[in-house]
Every structure is written in structure tokens, then in C-alpha cells.
């Protein structure tokens, strides 16, 4: 798998920021963001959360490559440090075309730890992968499995 170029990385960042704002709108009035807090750039990078809603920190995960059937879960980041699964977020919001799937950190950790128990290396679901030249570690999860451990919220 080829690592992302600068343009692709920039497009992903824009898509991710848009998803964060769209998710936050679900919990605010039409234009009232008083109960919403966004992290500083440092908090976003080090603490791994994207929006705080009434004090609950959520890490928002946008659709990957327009495929709502898969999401990735990061155990270690590209530098080999703790990945977002072990960050300060209380939960995660996974985007699909029509819904958000909200999953608590504990539920997601339990699910991937159970399903990755054999620690098989590869690119299939629940196998452990990393990118060439990076120290990351992640797995691909089925969106349907996230539905069973989380709650589904319709997009506006």
C-alpha cells in the first residue's frame, strides 16, 4: 500500500474537519455552538479528540474513501506512539453516508481486542497492519460490527 502524498493528506484533513463540524451540529441548536468545544491543534494531535459536547470528548472518524462499510482503528500512530484508540476521547463517532455510529472507548477497545486476538498480520478485517516506513499499527473493522457495539444516530 502506498503512503499518502501531500495532496491526498490535505484532502483527507479537509474531509475530516468537515465531518467534525457536521457531527457537532447534531448536538447544538441550529447555530448555537455554546455546548460545543473544539480542541486546540496541540490537543487534537496529542489527546486524540475532535469535539467536546457538554464535556464529553469525541473523536470523529469520517468516511474513508467513500466506503461506508469499513473503518480503521489505530493502535499506534505513525511515530509509534499511542494511537487514537488510547487517547483522551471518551468515545468515537464513525461516519456513514446517512448515519453516525457512536461507540464508547471501552466498547471499541473490547471489540477490537477480542477480534484481533490472534494478532495476525495482513490487510483483511481485524488483521494488524502498518504502512511502509511508518511505525503505526492499525486494523480494518466492519462498520456493521460498530453498529452492534454502538448506537446509531441519523444525520440531519
C-alpha positions, 0 to 999 in steps of 0.5 A: 500500500502506498503512503499518502502524498501531500495532496491526498493528506490535505484532502483527507484533513479537509474531509475530516474537519468537515465531518467534525463540524457536521457531527457537532451540529447534531448536538447544538441548536441550529447555530448555537455552538455554546455546548460545543468545544473544539480542541486546540491543534496541540490537543487534537494531535496529542489527546486524540479528540475532535469535539467536546459536547457538554464535556464529553470528548469525541473523536470523529472518524469520517468516511474513508474513501467513500466506503461506508462499510469499513473503518480503521482503528489505530493502535499506534500512530505513525511515530509509534506512539499511542494511537487514537484508540488510547487517547483522551476521547471518551468515545468515537463517532464513525461516519456513514453516508446517512448515519453516525455510529457512536461507540464508547472507548471501552466498547471499541477497545473490547471489540477490537481486542477480542477480534484481533486476538490472534494478532495476525498480520495482513490487510483483511478485517481485524488483521494488524497492519502498518504502512511502509516506513511508518511505525503505526499499527492499525486494523480494518473493522466492519462498520456493521460490527460498530453498529452492534457495539454502538448506537446509531444516530441519523444525520440531519 
